[in-house]
């Protein structure tokens, strides 16, 4: 406080004067604080595999096929937040509180980060596979994702391939979507194949590989029978998707057959 030289009364120093917040700005600040409390309480380690990608919040890495994909720090935090909250919609106020806890920013900054993430993982705003926009509310992670836990030492990985014609494709742990969309794990650009036709799930912990139809137009067939529910696969099974026959090959390190010795005749 300072003394007014003319009146002798105390007056507030200019540096401490504050203009009162408007009702709208006050409500926005309150929502931001509430959102920060909610997301801070729910914050946890994110270690997830989706499609060909693996993300780990502890190591701060987004990896595809062994190659690390660069994201800015705030874009990485945003992707982790959406995956952690899946499949729920995360409101913009909550995202602002998580990504910019001490700064007021406009929604355009959030849109820029969403665009950066979509470019990095090959997603589209018009036909989203991973990130869905809920206009006027926020965003949601809509892709199929599997939590990756530290596997026990006794669990050996399952190696799984699909083969058709002269082509082969190795499948990843978790869900592998088959379809006509180039962003699918197994891309089939062939007649009768839907954009997201079917999915093969590889689960090394349970030693199971399963097949499920994703509501395709022409259906998925296993051993010439239509697939209506999730069904287990075995080595050598033939899956018919559209006009393509896929042969499934499984190989487990704990069930490796011994190499047969070839007897050679000595002349």
N, C-alpha and C positions, 0 to 999 in steps of 0.2 A: 504494500500500500504506500502511496505517496501523498504529500500534503499539497493542496492547492494554494498557491501563493496569494491569491486574491481573497479567497473566502476562508482559508485556514482549515477547510474540511478535508477529510481523507478522500482520495479518489483511487480507483484501481489502476495499476500500471498497465500501459498499452500492451506489453508483451504477454499479460495474463488475461486479456480480454478474449472472450469466446462468444461467437455468434451462436444462438440456440439452433439446434437441429430442427428442420421441418418435420412434420409428422411422418411423411413418406420416407425421408432419410433415416429417421429414428427407427422405423419398423424394419428397414433394410439392414441396419446395423444389428438390431436384435436378432433377426433371422440368421445373419452371418455368425453371430456368437453362438446361437443355439446349434447351428449346423456344425460349427467347429467342435463343440462339446460332443455331439453325436459321433462324428467320424473319429475323433481322438479316442473315444472310449472303445470303438470297434476296431481300431487299427491292429493289424496282425501281419505275420509273415505271409507273403503270397509266393507260392511255388507251384506253378500250374503249367500244364501242357494243353495247347489248343491247336488243332490242325497240325501244321509242321513246326509250330512255334513252342518254345519253352521260355517262361519268364520267372525270374527269381528276384524278389525284392531285397533279399539279404545281400546278394552279390551285385544287385542292380544291373542285371544282364537280360537282354531279350535275344534269344538265339533261334536261328532257323537252319537246320541241317548242319550244325557244327559251326556256322558262321554267325558272328555277333552282329546284330542290327542296331544302328545308332539311333537313339532318341534323346532329345533334350531332357534335362532333369525333370522339368515340370510335366512334360508329355509322358515320361515314364511313370511319374507319380499318379498322373491322371488315369493311365491304363491300369495300373495296379488297383486303384480305388474302384474302378468299374468292374474289374474281374473279381475283386474281393466281395463286392456287393451283389454279384450276379445271382439270379436274373432280375433283381429289383431295379427299378428306375432310381437313379441318384439325382436329386434335385440340384439345380444350378447353384443355389445358396450353399448347399453342403459341399459341392465341388469347389466353389470359391473359398470356403473356409479351410478346406484341406490343402489346396494348391497355393493360395495366397492368404495365409492366416493373418498377416499384419498389414495388408495392402488392399485398398479399394480398387477394383478393376472393373471394366465393363465386360459384357458378355462376349464382345468380339474377341477378346483374348482367349476365352474358352474355345470359341469356334476355331481359332488358329491352331490350338493344340490338338483338337479333334481331327482337323485336316492333316496335321503332321502324322498322327498315329495311323490314320487310314492309309496314307501313302506308304508308310513303313510296312504295314501288314497286308497290303493289297486289298483293302476294303473299299466299298462304294457307298456313298450316301443314298443313291437311288435304289440300289439292291444290296442292302447291308447283310453281311454274313456274321460279322463280329460286333459291330457297334451300331445300335439303333437309336435314332433321334426321336424323342418324344417332345413335339413342338410345344413351347410354352412351359415345359416342366423341367426336362433335363435329358440325360442319356442313360442307356443300359447296355451291358454286355450281353449279346444274344447268341453267341457262339457256344458250341459244345466244348466244355473244358473239363479236365481231370486234374485233381490235386495230386501233386507228385510228392510223396513222402520219402524219407530216407529208408531205402529198402534194406531189409535184413540181409546179412551176409549170405544166408542160406538160399536166398531167392536168386535164381539164375534167369537171365533174360530169355524171352522167347523171340526168335527171329522168324519173321513172316514176310512172304512175298506174294504178289499176284503176277501171273504171267498170261499174256494173250498174244498170239501170233509170234513175232520175234521180239516182243517187248516184255520187260519185267519192271516191277516197281516195289521197292522195299517199304513195308508199312512201319509206322512209328508206334510206340507205346501209347495207348489211349485210342481215341476215335479217329478213323481215317475215312473221310467222306469221298465217295465215288460219284462222279457226275460229269456233265458237259461243261460246267463252269471251269475255266482254266485255273481258278484258285483252289479247286478241290485237291485233296491229297493224291487221288488217282484220277487223272483227266482222261475221259473217253469222249472224243469228238466223233461220235458215230450215230447213225439213225436209231431212233427209239430211246435214246438215253436222255433222262431228265436233267435239269440243271444241277439239282442235288438229289441223286437217285437212291443211293444206299450208303450204309456205313458199316465198316468192319472195325470192331473194338478188340485191341490186343491188351490183355491183362496178364502180365507175367506173374503177379503175386498169386492169382487163382489158377494159373496155368490154363487159361481159357482164351479162345479166340471166337468171337461171335459175330453174326451178320444180322442186320436189321434193314428193312425197307424204309425209306423216308417219304412215303406217300407219293411214289413215282407214278407217272401216267400209265406206263406199260407193265409195271410190276417187276419184282425181282424173283428169280427162280434158283433153287438149290436142289440138285439131284432131280431136276425136271419138275419139282413141286413148287408152287408159289409160296413165298415167304410172307406170312401175316404177322408173325411175332419174332422176337429175337431168338436166334437158333445158333447152336454151337457148330463150329467148323472143325474139320479134320484135314490132315494132309492129303492132298490129291482131290479134294472136293472141287466140283465145277459149278461156278456161279454164272447164270445167264442174266445179262443186263442189256436190254435192247437187243441189238444184233451181235453183241460181243459175248464170247465165252471166256470167263476168267478162271484160271486154275490156281487154287490156293496151295502154297507150299509152306510147311511149318518145320522149324528146326530148333530143338532145345539143347543147350549145352550139357544138360544133365542126362540126356538120352542119346548120346552120340554113339552110333553103331561102330563096332571095331572094323578096321580096314581088313578086308579079306586078303590073304596072301595068295598070289597067283603062282601056280606051279608051272615051271617051264621045263619042257623036255630037253634033255641034253642029247645032242646028236653025236 
